[in-house]
Amino acid sequence: MFSNHSANHVTTEQTYLYSHLKPLSRPKGKLFRRCAKVGLSAGIVTGMILSTLSSVSPTYAANGGQASPGSVSDHTVSISSIAAPSKTSTTSLSASNSNTVQKFYYTEVEGGYYYTVALRSDGSVWTWGRNLLGELGISDTIRYRHTSGPVRIPQLSDVTAISTGGGGYSAAVQADGTAWHWGAGRTPSQITGITSAARVTVGSATTLALLQDGTVQSWPNPDPKLHGRSSTEAESKLALHPIAGLNNVVQTTLAGLDGYALKKDGTVWSWKETSEPGSKPSKAKMIKGLSGISFITTQGEELLILDSKGSVWRRNAQGKRTAYHHELKVKKIDANSNYVLLVTTRGEVYSYGKTVTGKQGKVTALSNIADVSAGYYHSLALSSDGTVWGWGGDKYEEAGAPATSDGGMVYTPVQAKLGIDIVVKGKLLQSIYSAVETSDTLQLPIKDVVSALGAQFQVHTAEAGGLVSHYTLKYKDRIITIKPNESRYTVTSIHSLEPQEKQVVQLQAPIGNYSGATTVPYEILQGLGLTVTWDRSAAKVTINEVK
């Protein structure tokens, strides 16, 4: 994302900024689950990825055989009741205190095909991993080798529920009942005709909206937009279909064109969606022999059922029901076509089938888990305090932290990072690049930060070879000069009536490159005469003029 100008040997990075949105509110727990069948081919990726980045962010791994509080997996994970931390501490931009209790936390998480979508407790939506078709909620023209930290989706706030079908198409519900979708070549936009949604369930071919009155509507997933076509081009309105015969529904799920709904009375209903344009879904009918059901999901064509006693059952396409690991007392389940995740009433996680690590049974180093999500190549778990944990495939850091084993794998769950807000002069910075917490400091995407400040940042290259010789950062009467790989910078103060004064200042870390963006340690902005504070418990960096 750099364009070279040979005349002055300065490289200028393109800047992408998004406007602020309405205030946020605490989301509710999620009771639905998405269908996880994925139709993408992994081979399409190779030729579309940026070159390998030079910097690697630290890994947050479970220690001592137990995970730190919090976990989540690939599909949507939700917490209906999480105790908020009791205190907030504010620190300057220096090495953070790892024991600080975080004020914000995750309430849902879903994993897709090399990517993850998570809902934070303030109603903001964060994504990490691959962005091939706009699955991270930003333009599909923006691609990363991997994301070094969660990216906040612009245009989404006050969100109460999320869902993704795994292949890149996702949806969300805001507190006002409106539904939004993104991916498949699209940036976030509102779905016309949905005004009272409570939940959404995205499947491989169809999406369901569970409305606040307990009824359900569906629509066929839109076709992916081709690269080069503007995501703002006018499209035909999605065809919404009410599902006849449904009321008092509390949860929905999908298996291809088979829709399922769980009612308040514990009964399960099913219907057929249609792939023919203009035709309607069939009327829902109750599945006989099922009662006292508390949760449903699907694995391939089979329905997985959790009853009120904590027992899981399989029901195949012919209606035959068989017991599934009844040695475990279960409170949550999730699955895709390859494997199943079970959360016991003790908060332990078990995985069976073609699992993401190849191992069967109990997932080590996880405890106090509230929910799970079964992604295609990676799994996620959400702890009762809102921490997300990931394991399995991690080529694009879709597990939430750098891979810990060869081949881009994570065998022991790693803690996913919490998204960090950057507030510049009182305004939230909506950047496609994230603030990245490292073991030494907090790295900020400098191009977007200086754009919001009204400052200037330049990358200077040498005459021969085009290698970077130094960087300059100018704001008002101060100029900072820093060289690559050096943990110090020089400040020059320019006064019209006084000679220039130079000062050398030490840094915690050198200038970096994360998720494809040039980044700088937070401390460097203090050299511009700004006040910079990092409230780690609130996951927020504030940059202001000195009062």
C-alpha positions in Angstrom: 0.0 0.0 0.0 2.8 2.3 -0.8 3.5 4.4 -3.9 7.0 5.6 -4.6 7.9 9.1 -5.8 11.4 9.0 -7.2 11.7 12.8 -7.5 12.0 13.4 -3.8 12.7 9.8 -2.7 9.7 9.9 -0.3 7.2 7.0 0.0 3.6 8.0 0.9 1.2 5.5 2.4 -2.4 5.7 1.4 -4.8 6.6 4.2 -8.3 5.2 4.8 -10.5 6.9 7.4 -14.1 6.3 8.4 -16.5 8.7 10.2 -17.9 8.3 13.7 -21.2 6.8 14.4 -23.9 6.9 17.0 -23.4 6.1 20.7 -22.9 2.5 21.8 -24.8 0.4 24.3 -24.2 -2.9 26.0 -25.3 -5.8 23.9 -27.5 -8.7 24.9 -26.4 -12.3 24.9 -26.8 -14.3 21.7 -29.1 -17.3 21.4 -28.7 -18.2 17.8 -26.1 -20.0 15.8 -25.1 -19.8 12.2 -24.7 -22.6 9.6 -21.0 -23.3 9.0 -20.9 -24.9 5.6 -18.4 -23.1 3.5 -18.2 -22.9 -0.3 -14.9 -21.1 -0.8 -11.8 -22.8 -2.2 -8.6 -22.3 -0.3 -6.6 -22.3 -3.5 -7.9 -18.8 -4.5 -5.9 -17.2 -1.7 -2.3 -17.7 -2.8 -2.0 -15.1 -5.5 -3.8 -12.4 -3.6 -1.8 -12.0 -0.5 0.7 -9.2 0.4 4.3 -9.9 1.1 5.3 -11.2 4.5 5.5 -8.6 7.2 8.7 -8.1 9.1 7.2 -7.6 12.6 5.4 -10.3 14.6 3.2 -9.4 17.6 3.5 -11.3 20.9 1.5 -14.5 21.6 -0.9 -14.6 24.5 -1.1 -18.3 25.5 -2.8 -20.1 28.3 -0.3 -20.8 31.1 0.1 -23.5 33.6 -2.3 -25.9 32.0 -5.2 -23.4 32.4 -6.4 -20.6 30.3 -6.8 -17.1 31.6 -10.4 -16.0 32.1 -12.3 -16.0 28.8 -12.6 -17.9 25.6 -14.4 -18.1 22.3 -14.5 -20.1 19.1 -15.0 -19.9 15.3 -18.8 -19.8 15.2 -20.8 -17.3 17.2 -20.2 -17.4 20.9 -22.3 -15.5 23.3 -22.5 -14.6 27.0 -25.9 -13.7 28.4 -24.6 -12.6 31.8 -21.0 -11.4 32.4 -19.9 -9.6 35.5 -18.3 -6.3 34.6 -14.8 -5.6 36.1 -14.8 -3.5 39.2 -12.2 -0.9 38.4 -10.4 0.9 35.7 -6.8 2.1 35.7 -5.2 4.6 33.4 -1.5 4.3 32.4 0.8 6.4 30.2 1.9 4.7 27.0 4.5 2.4 28.4 4.7 -1.3 28.9 1.3 -2.4 30.1 0.4 -4.1 33.3 -0.8 -7.6 32.3 -2.7 -8.0 35.5 -5.0 -4.9 34.8 -8.6 -5.9 34.8 -10.2 -5.0 31.4 -13.4 -3.0 31.5 -14.5 -4.1 28.0 -14.9 -7.7 27.0 -16.3 -9.8 24.2 -19.9 -11.0 24.4 -20.0 -13.1 21.1 -17.6 -14.5 18.6 -17.9 -16.3 15.3 -15.2 -17.9 13.2 -15.3 -18.3 9.5 -13.1 -19.4 6.7 -9.8 -17.9 7.9 -11.4 -15.0 9.8 -13.2 -14.2 13.0 -15.9 -11.7 13.9 -16.4 -10.7 17.6 -18.9 -8.4 19.4 -17.5 -6.2 22.2 -19.5 -5.3 25.3 -19.9 -1.7 24.1 -21.7 -2.8 20.9 -18.7 -2.4 18.6 -17.8 -5.2 16.1 -14.2 -6.3 15.7 -12.7 -8.7 13.1 -9.3 -10.3 12.5 -7.8 -12.8 10.0 -8.1 -12.8 6.2 -10.0 -10.1 4.2 -10.5 -11.6 0.7 -14.1 -10.8 0.1 -14.6 -8.0 2.6 -15.3 -10.5 5.4 -13.6 -8.1 7.9 -16.2 -5.4 7.1 -13.9 -3.3 5.0 -13.3 -3.0 1.3 -12.3 -6.2 -0.4 -9.5 -4.3 -2.1 -7.7 -4.2 1.3 -5.8 -7.4 2.0 -3.4 -8.3 4.8 -0.7 -11.0 5.1 -2.3 -11.3 8.5 -3.9 -9.0 11.0 -1.8 -8.2 14.0 -4.8 -6.9 16.1 -8.6 -6.7 15.8 -9.9 -4.2 13.3 -13.1 -2.2 14.2 -15.8 -2.4 11.5 -16.7 1.1 10.4 -20.4 2.0 10.2 -21.4 -0.5 12.9 -22.3 0.5 16.5 -24.8 -0.3 19.2 -24.8 -3.9 17.9 -26.5 -6.6 19.9 -26.0 -9.8 17.8 -23.7 -11.1 15.0 -23.6 -14.1 12.7 -21.5 -15.3 9.8 -22.0 -18.1 7.4 -18.3 -18.9 7.3 -17.7 -18.1 3.6 -17.4 -14.3 4.1 -21.0 -13.1 4.3 -22.0 -11.8 7.7 -24.9 -10.0 9.4 -25.6 -8.0 12.6 -28.5 -6.6 14.6 -28.4 -3.1 16.2 -30.3 -2.2 19.4 -32.9 -0.4 17.3 -33.9 -3.6 15.6 -32.3 -2.9 12.2 -30.2 -5.5 10.5 -26.9 -5.0 8.6 -24.8 -7.1 6.4 -21.3 -7.1 4.9 -18.8 -9.3 3.0 -19.1 -11.0 -0.3 -17.6 -7.9 -1.8 -19.7 -5.5 0.3 -19.0 -3.0 3.0 -21.6 -2.8 5.8 -25.1 -1.6 4.7 -28.6 -1.8 6.2 -31.0 -4.5 5.1 -34.1 -2.8 3.9 -37.3 -4.1 5.4 -36.0 -5.4 8.7 -36.9 -3.1 11.6 -37.5 -5.3 14.6 -34.8 -8.0 14.6 -33.6 -9.7 17.7 -31.1 -12.2 16.2 -29.7 -13.2 12.8 -28.5 -16.6 11.5 -26.3 -16.6 8.4 -26.2 -19.9 6.5 -24.4 -21.1 3.4 -27.2 -20.0 1.1 -29.8 -18.3 3.3 -30.0 -15.9 6.2 -32.7 -15.8 8.9 -33.9 -12.9 11.0 -35.6 -13.8 14.3 -37.9 -10.9 15.0 -38.7 -9.5 18.4 -42.3 -10.9 18.2 -40.9 -14.4 17.9 -41.6 -14.8 14.1 -38.9 -15.5 11.5 -38.1 -14.0 8.1 -35.5 -15.3 5.6 -33.7 -14.1 2.4 -31.3 -15.7 0.0 -27.7 -14.7 0.5 -26.6 -12.1 -2.2 -24.2 -13.2 -4.9 -20.6 -12.1 -4.3 -19.6 -8.9 -6.0 -16.7 -9.2 -8.4 -13.5 -7.5 -7.7 -13.4 -4.0 -9.2 -17.1 -3.4 -8.8 -17.9 -0.7 -6.4 -19.5 -1.9 -3.1 -21.7 1.2 -3.1 -23.3 0.4 -6.5 -27.1 0.1 -6.4 -28.4 -3.4 -5.9 -31.8 -5.0 -6.1 -33.6 -5.2 -2.8 -33.3 -8.5 -0.9 -36.4 -10.6 -1.2 -37.7 -11.2 2.4 -39.9 -14.2 3.1 -41.8 -14.7 6.4 -41.8 -18.3 7.5 -45.4 -19.5 7.9 -46.3 -21.4 10.9 -43.7 -19.9 13.3 -44.3 -18.0 16.5 -42.7 -17.8 20.0 -39.3 -18.7 18.4 -36.2 -18.3 20.6 -33.5 -19.7 18.3 -32.9 -20.6 14.7 -30.3 -22.6 12.8 -29.7 -23.7 9.2 -28.3 -26.7 7.3 -28.1 -25.8 3.7 -31.8 -25.2 2.6 -33.2 -26.8 5.8 -34.3 -24.3 8.4 -34.9 -25.1 12.1 -36.5 -23.1 14.8 -36.6 -23.7 18.6 -39.7 -22.4 20.4 -40.2 -21.3 24.0 -42.1 -24.5 24.8 -39.0 -26.6 23.9 -40.4 -27.9 20.6 -38.4 -27.9 17.3 -39.9 -26.9 14.0 -38.5 -27.3 10.5 -39.1 -26.0 6.9 -37.5 -25.9 3.5 -35.9 -22.8 2.0 -36.0 -22.4 -1.7 -33.2 -21.8 -4.3 -35.7 -20.8 -7.0 -36.1 -17.0 -7.5 -39.5 -15.8 -6.7 -40.6 -18.9 -4.9 -41.3 -19.0 -1.1 -40.1 -21.3 1.7 -42.4 -24.1 2.8 -44.6 -23.8 5.9 -42.8 -24.8 9.1 -44.0 -28.0 10.8 -43.2 -29.4 14.3 -40.7 -32.3 14.5 -42.5 -35.1 16.3 -40.8 -36.7 19.3 -38.8 -33.7 20.3 -39.6 -31.9 23.5 -37.8 -30.2 26.4 -35.1 -29.0 24.0 -32.9 -26.1 25.1 -30.6 -25.6 22.1 -30.1 -26.7 18.5 -27.4 -26.6 15.9 -26.4 -28.6 12.8 -23.5 -30.7 11.6 -23.7 -31.2 7.9 -27.3 -32.5 7.3 -27.7 -33.7 10.9 -29.5 -31.8 13.6 -27.7 -31.7 17.0 -30.1 -31.3 19.9 -29.3 -30.3 23.5 -32.1 -31.2 26.0 -32.9 -29.6 29.3 -31.1 -32.3 31.2 -27.7 -31.5 29.5 -27.7 -34.5 27.1 -26.8 -34.1 23.4 -28.6 -36.1 20.6 -28.0 -36.5 16.9 -31.0 -36.6 14.5 -30.2 -37.6 10.9 -32.1 -36.8 7.8 -34.3 -39.9 8.2 -35.4 -38.7 11.7 -33.4 -41.3 13.6 -32.1 -40.0 17.0 -29.0 -41.3 18.7 -27.2 -40.4 21.9 -24.0 -38.3 21.5 -21.4 -38.4 24.3 -23.9 -38.8 27.1 -21.0 -39.2 29.5 -20.8 -35.4 29.4 -23.4 -33.0 30.9 -23.4 -30.2 28.4 -24.6 -26.6 28.4 -23.6 -25.4 24.9 -22.8 -27.0 21.6 -21.6 -25.8 18.2 -20.5 -27.6 15.0 -19.7 -27.5 11.4 -19.6 -30.2 8.8 -16.2 -31.5 10.1 -16.4 -31.6 13.9 -18.4 -30.8 17.1 -17.6 -28.6 20.1 -19.2 -29.3 23.5 -19.1 -27.1 26.6 -19.9 -28.9 29.8 -21.7 -27.5 32.8 -18.2 -27.4 34.5 -17.0 -25.0 31.8 -14.7 -27.5 30.0 -14.5 -27.9 26.2 -14.5 -31.2 24.3 -14.0 -31.6 20.5 -14.9 -34.6 18.4 -14.7 -35.4 14.6 -12.2 -34.0 12.2 -11.1 -31.4 14.7 -8.9 -28.4 13.9 -5.9 -30.0 15.7 -6.6 -33.6 14.9 -7.1 -34.4 18.6 -10.2 -35.8 20.1 -11.7 -35.2 23.6 -11.0 -32.5 26.1 -9.3 -29.3 24.9 -6.5 -28.6 27.3 -5.8 -25.2 29.0 -9.4 -24.1 28.9 -11.6 -23.5 31.9 -14.6 -21.5 32.9 -15.9 -21.5 29.3 -19.4 -20.1 28.6 -19.7 -20.8 24.9 -17.8 -22.0 21.8 -17.8 -21.5 18.0 -16.6 -24.1 15.5 -14.8 -22.4 12.6 -13.7 -24.3 9.5 -10.0 -24.4 10.3 -9.9 -22.8 13.8 -12.0 -23.0 16.9 -12.9 -20.4 19.4 -14.1 -20.3 23.0 -15.6 -17.6 25.1 -15.0 -17.6 28.9 -17.5 -16.4 31.4 -15.6 -13.1 31.8 -15.6 -12.3 28.1 -12.1 -13.4 27.1 -11.8 -15.1 23.7 -9.4 -18.0 23.1 -8.5 -19.6 19.7 -6.8 -22.7 18.5 -6.2 -24.7 15.3 -5.2 -23.1 11.9 -3.8 -19.6 12.3 -2.3 -18.6 9.0 -3.8 -15.1 9.2 -3.9 -14.8 13.0 -7.6 -15.8 12.8 -7.1 -17.5 16.2 -6.4 -14.0 17.6 -2.6 -14.2 18.2 0.5 -15.3 16.2 0.8 -19.0 15.5 2.8 -21.0 18.1 3.8 -24.0 16.0 5.1 -24.7 12.5 2.7 -24.6 9.6 0.7 -21.7 11.1 -0.9 -23.9 13.9 -2.0 -23.3 17.5 -2.3 -26.5 19.5 -2.7 -24.9 23.0 -5.4 -22.1 22.9 -4.1 -18.6 22.7 -5.9 -15.5 24.1 -7.3 -13.2 21.4 -6.5 -9.6 21.8 -9.1 -7.0 22.8 -9.7 -4.3 20.1 -8.2 -1.0 21.1 -9.9 2.3 20.2 -7.8 5.3 19.1 -9.4 8.7 20.0 -7.7 11.7 18.4 -8.8 15.2 19.7 -12.0 13.7 21.1 -13.0 11.8 17.9 -12.9 8.1 17.4 -10.4 7.1 14.7 -12.0 4.5 12.3 -9.0 3.0 10.6 -8.6 -0.2 8.7 -5.4 -0.7 10.6 -5.4 -1.6 14.3 -3.5 -0.4 17.3 -1.2 -3.4 18.3 -0.2 -4.1 21.8 3.3 -5.7 22.0 5.4 -6.8 24.9 7.2 -3.4 24.9 4.7 -0.8 23.9 1.6 0.0 21.9 2.1 0.5 18.2 -0.2 3.0 16.4 -0.9 3.2 12.6 0.9 6.5 12.1 -0.5 7.5 8.7 -4.1 7.5 9.8 -3.2 9.1 13.2 -1.4 12.0 11.6 -4.2 12.5 9.1 -6.6 12.9 12.0 -4.1 15.2 13.7 -3.4 17.3 10.7 0.3 16.4 10.9 2.7 15.1 8.3 4.5 11.8 8.0 7.1 10.9 5.4 9.2 7.8 4.6 12.5 8.8 3.1 14.5 6.5 0.8 18.1 6.5 -0.2 19.2 7.4 -3.7 20.6 4.0 -4.4 18.5 0.8 -3.8 15.4 2.5 -2.6 15.9 1.4 1.0 14.4 3.5 3.8 16.9 5.9 5.3 14.7 7.6 7.8 11.2 8.8 8.7 10.1 12.3 9.6 7.0 13.3 11.6 6.1 17.0 11.7 3.4 18.7 13.8 3.2 22.5 14.3 6.7 23.6 15.3 8.2 20.2 16.0 9.9 17.7 13.6 10.8 14.2 14.7 13.4 12.1 12.8 13.7 8.4 13.4 15.8 5.7 11.6 14.7 2.2 10.9 15.4 -0.4 13.7 16.5 2.4 16.1 14.8 2.8 19.5 15.4 6.5 19.7 14.4 9.6 17.9 15.5 13.2 17.4 13.1 16.1 18.1 13.8 19.5 16.5 11.9 22.5 17.8 11.5 25.3 15.2 11.0 28.8 16.5 10.9 31.9 14.3 13.0 34.0 16.7 15.2 31.3 18.3 17.7 28.8 16.9 16.7 25.2 16.4 16.9 22.9 19.5 17.6 19.2 19.1 16.8 16.5 21.7 17.4 12.7 21.5 14.7 10.7 23.1 14.8 6.9 23.9 11.9 4.7 22.9 10.6 1.3 24.2 10.7 -0.1 20.6 11.6 1.0 17.1 9.2 1.9 14.3 7.3 -1.1 13.0 5.1 -2.6 10.3 1.9 -4.4 11.4 -1.0 -5.6 9.2 0.7 -3.9 6.3 0.8 -0.4 7.9 3.7 1.6 9.2 3.3 1.9 13.0 5.1 3.9 15.7 5.3 3.4 19.5 2.8 5.6 21.3 5.6 7.4 23.1 6.8 9.1 20.0 3.7 11.3 19.8 4.7 12.8 23.2 7.7 14.2 21.3 5.3 16.3 19.3 4.1 18.1 22.4 0.9 16.0 22.6 -0.7 14.3 25.6 -1.0 10.6 25.0 -2.6 8.2 27.5 -3.5 4.6 27.3 -6.4 3.4 29.4 -5.8 -0.3 29.1 -8.8 -1.3 31.1 -11.0 0.7 28.7 -9.0 -0.5 25.7 -8.5 3.1 24.6 -5.7 5.4 23.5 -6.4 9.2 23.7 -4.3 11.8 21.9 -4.9 15.4 22.7 -3.3 18.8 22.6 -1.5 19.9 25.8 -3.9 22.0 27.9 
